[in-house]
């Protein structure tokens, strides 16, 4: 009976976490979409309505800086109450499962509690970090294509600010999305295009993009030909991406080698050695 109850509770909480994760990927929060919408926020309000959810989330083991950084990259609003509520439910489930294990010696209940704790805590944080990492990688992959068209615009005499905006409008990619957002602020006079590029570089912290922005701004301020800088950085970034691709291919080869040894070479050796061993034993 306890196993069935634990399994049902685990499935229920997993569905809640999955629905919340799906809405977070779309960059919005659910509201009145189903019976248990904002479930974890309600859990938090029920116990700590007067407390600061940011501090509670940090106390429950979440990295404040990483969460803020990942939310900024994914362009989603940080939901501290939800994150705190999820961890509270995960910890409560773990403690309850531990109590059931001590009283009833039920290993399945303990494993269920650990699974719930992991799914509602570290797993959610890992998934958010994974999505942010994929977006950072996509920015690095799209950068050479963006730079090539940007270099063409600069070579024909288009001002840097206009070249950035025109290129971003012509090439739909992560780089363009970010640059169009910050360049809109430059049109309002809120900041210069140099500051806008620096903010994107700081936000993503991708080495190749940061180097490109630094070289572009330094060259512009020193009066160096922008087209020469862009062409040189484009070649460097393509070379860097090629080396990274070779490294990933080498790691993939090493990863494939182990299953090949286990499922192919070792059985083959066994088939060859068994007749020899039988002959030796018969002698």
QUIKA-V555707 format. One record per residue. N is the residue number from 1. RES is the residue in one letter. SS is DSSP state (2 for helix, 1 for strand, 0 for the rest). PHI is phi as a letter, one per 20 degrees, with the letter a starting at -180 (NA if undefined). D_CENTER is the distance of its C-alpha to the mean C-alpha in Angstrom with 2 decimals. Layout:
# QUIKA-V555707
N|RES|SS|PHI|D_CENTER + N|RES|SS|PHI|D_CENTER
This chain:
# QUIKA-V555707
1|X|0|NA|38.83 + 2|X|2|f|36.33 + 3|X|2|f|34.12 + 4|X|2|f|34.24 + 5|X|2|f|33.50 + 6|X|2|f|30.51 + 7|X|2|f|29.16 + 8|X|2|f|29.71 + 9|X|2|f|28.02 + 10|X|2|f|24.97 + 11|X|2|f|24.75 + 12|X|2|f|25.28 + 13|X|2|f|22.54 + 14|X|2|f|20.10 + 15|X|2|f|21.05 + 16|X|2|f|20.58 + 17|X|2|f|17.04 + 18|X|2|f|16.30 + 19|X|2|f|18.01 + 20|X|2|f|16.17 + 21|X|2|f|12.71 + 22|X|2|f|14.16 + 23|X|2|f|15.51 + 24|X|2|f|12.40 + 25|X|2|f|10.75 + 26|X|0|e|14.01 + 27|X|0|m|13.78 + 28|X|0|b|16.86 + 29|X|0|d|18.36 + 30|X|0|f|20.90 + 31|X|0|b|24.47 + 32|X|0|l|27.51 + 33|X|0|e|26.02 + 34|X|0|b|27.22 + 35|X|0|g|29.14 + 36|X|0|d|26.42 + 37|X|0|f|24.30 + 38|X|0|l|23.02 + 39|X|2|f|24.14 + 40|X|2|f|22.12 + 41|X|2|f|23.06 + 42|X|2|f|26.64 + 43|X|2|f|26.44 + 44|X|2|f|25.46 + 45|X|2|f|28.23 + 46|X|2|f|30.70 + 47|X|2|d|30.45 + 48|X|2|c|29.18 + 49|X|0|f|29.96 + 50|X|0|e|31.41 + 51|X|0|e|28.71 + 52|X|0|f|25.85 + 53|X|2|f|22.63 + 54|X|2|f|20.67 + 55|X|2|f|23.01 + 56|X|2|f|23.04 + 57|X|2|f|19.29 + 58|X|2|f|19.47 + 59|X|2|f|22.49 + 60|X|0|e|20.79 + 61|X|0|o|18.35 + 62|X|0|e|15.23 + 63|X|0|f|14.07 + 64|X|2|f|15.12 + 65|X|2|f|13.91 + 66|X|2|f|10.27 + 67|X|2|f|10.29 + 68|X|2|f|12.20 + 69|X|2|f|10.20 + 70|X|2|f|6.89 + 71|X|2|f|9.56 + 72|X|2|f|11.32 + 73|X|2|f|8.86 + 74|X|2|e|8.44 + 75|X|0|l|12.15 + 76|X|0|c|12.65 + 77|X|0|e|15.28 + 78|X|0|g|14.65 + 79|X|0|d|16.62 + 80|X|2|f|17.96 + 81|X|2|f|20.63 + 82|X|2|f|18.49 + 83|X|2|f|16.30 + 84|X|2|f|19.62 + 85|X|2|f|21.39 + 86|X|2|f|19.02 + 87|X|2|f|19.43 + 88|X|2|f|23.13 + 89|X|2|f|23.57 + 90|X|2|f|21.76 + 91|X|2|f|24.00 + 92|X|2|f|27.03 + 93|X|2|f|26.47 + 94|X|2|f|26.23 + 95|X|2|f|29.40 + 96|X|2|f|31.21 + 97|X|2|f|30.46 + 98|X|2|f|31.69 + 99|X|2|f|34.83 + 100|X|2|f|35.45 + 101|X|2|f|35.11 + 102|X|2|f|37.65 + 103|X|2|f|40.05 + 104|X|2|d|39.86 + 105|X|0|l|38.54 + 106|X|0|e|36.03 + 107|X|2|f|33.33 + 108|X|2|f|31.58 + 109|X|2|f|31.19 + 110|X|2|f|29.67 + 111|X|2|f|27.12 + 112|X|2|f|26.29 + 113|X|2|f|25.79 + 114|X|2|f|23.46 + 115|X|2|f|21.40 + 116|X|2|f|21.31 + 117|X|2|g|20.38 + 118|X|2|f|17.43 + 119|X|2|f|16.23 + 120|X|2|e|16.72 + 121|X|0|c|15.36 + 122|X|2|g|13.16 + 123|X|2|f|11.79 + 124|X|2|f|10.62 + 125|X|2|f|8.98 + 126|X|2|f|7.29 + 127|X|2|f|6.23 + 128|X|2|f|5.00 + 129|X|2|f|3.20 + 130|X|2|f|2.50 + 131|X|2|f|2.91 + 132|X|2|f|2.97 + 133|X|2|f|3.71 + 134|X|2|f|5.48 + 135|X|2|f|6.98 + 136|X|2|f|8.08 + 137|X|2|f|9.52 + 138|X|2|f|11.12 + 139|X|2|f|12.66 + 140|X|2|f|14.12 + 141|X|2|f|15.48 + 142|X|2|e|17.04 + 143|X|2|g|18.59 + 144|X|2|g|21.71 + 145|X|2|f|22.72 + 146|X|2|f|22.48 + 147|X|2|f|24.47 + 148|X|2|g|27.14 + 149|X|2|f|28.03 + 150|X|2|f|27.79 + 151|X|2|f|30.21 + 152|X|2|f|32.58 + 153|X|2|f|32.69 + 154|X|2|f|33.40 + 155|X|2|f|36.08 + 156|X|0|e|38.07 + 157|X|0|n|38.27 + 158|X|0|f|35.72 + 159|X|0|g|34.74 + 160|X|2|g|31.33 + 161|X|2|f|30.13 + 162|X|2|f|31.47 + 163|X|2|f|30.13 + 164|X|2|f|26.55 + 165|X|2|f|26.99 + 166|X|2|f|28.87 + 167|X|2|f|26.42 + 168|X|2|f|23.45 + 169|X|2|f|25.59 + 170|X|2|e|26.57 + 171|X|0|d|23.25 + 172|X|0|f|20.62 + 173|X|0|b|17.20 + 174|X|2|f|14.20 + 175|X|2|g|16.55 + 176|X|2|f|19.28 + 177|X|2|g|17.47 + 178|X|2|f|16.66 + 179|X|2|f|20.12 + 180|X|2|f|21.99 + 181|X|2|f|20.71 + 182|X|2|f|21.79 + 183|X|2|f|24.89 + 184|X|2|f|26.09 + 185|X|2|f|26.50 + 186|X|2|f|28.58 + 187|X|2|f|30.92 + 188|X|0|e|31.61 + 189|X|0|n|32.46 + 190|X|0|f|29.82 + 191|X|0|a|28.68 + 192|X|0|e|29.41 + 193|X|2|f|27.36 + 194|X|2|f|26.96 + 195|X|2|f|25.41 + 196|X|2|f|23.14 + 197|X|2|f|21.80 + 198|X|2|f|21.43 + 199|X|2|f|19.32 + 200|X|2|f|16.80 + 201|X|2|f|16.88 + 202|X|2|f|16.44 + 203|X|2|f|13.57 + 204|X|2|e|11.39 + 205|X|0|l|13.26 + 206|X|0|d|13.37 + 207|X|2|g|16.67 + 208|X|2|f|18.32 + 209|X|2|f|17.77 + 210|X|2|f|18.99 + 211|X|2|f|21.96 + 212|X|2|f|22.82 + 213|X|2|f|22.91 + 214|X|2|f|24.94 + 215|X|2|f|27.36 + 216|X|2|f|27.81 + 217|X|2|f|28.64 + 218|X|2|f|30.82 + 219|X|2|f|32.69 + 220|X|2|f|33.33 + 221|X|2|f|34.70 + 222|X|2|e|36.89 + 223|X|0|n|38.22 + 224|X|0|f|36.98 + 225|X|0|g|36.67 + 226|X|2|f|33.21 + 227|X|2|f|33.56 + 228|X|2|f|34.22 + 229|X|2|f|31.20 + 230|X|2|f|28.89 + 231|X|2|f|30.47 + 232|X|2|f|30.19 + 233|X|2|f|26.52 + 234|X|2|f|25.82 + 235|X|2|f|27.60 + 236|X|2|f|25.82 + 237|X|2|f|22.31 + 238|X|2|f|23.43 + 239|X|2|f|24.88 + 240|X|2|f|21.80 + 241|X|2|f|19.64 + 242|X|2|f|22.49 + 243|X|2|f|22.55 + 244|X|2|f|18.84 + 245|X|2|f|19.48 + 246|X|2|f|22.52 + 247|X|2|f|20.75 + 248|X|2|f|18.24 + 249|X|2|f|21.37 + 250|X|2|f|23.21 + 251|X|2|f|20.63 + 252|X|2|f|20.65 + 253|X|2|f|24.43 + 254|X|2|f|24.54 + 255|X|2|f|22.37 + 256|X|2|f|24.75 + 257|X|2|f|27.78 + 258|X|2|f|27.60 + 259|X|2|f|27.85 + 260|X|2|f|30.57 + 261|X|2|f|32.52 + 262|X|2|f|32.26 + 263|X|2|e|33.14 + 264|X|2|c|35.38 + 265|X|2|f|36.98 + 266|X|2|f|37.73 + 267|X|2|f|39.33 + 268|X|2|f|41.29 + 269|X|2|f|42.63 + 270|X|2|f|43.55 + 271|X|2|f|45.48 + 272|X|2|f|47.34 + 273|X|2|e|48.21 + 274|X|2|g|49.32 + 275|X|2|f|52.60 + 276|X|2|f|53.42 + 277|X|2|f|52.95 + 278|X|2|f|55.10 + 279|X|2|f|57.84 + 280|X|2|f|57.82 + 281|X|2|f|58.04 + 282|X|2|f|60.90 + 283|X|0|f|62.86
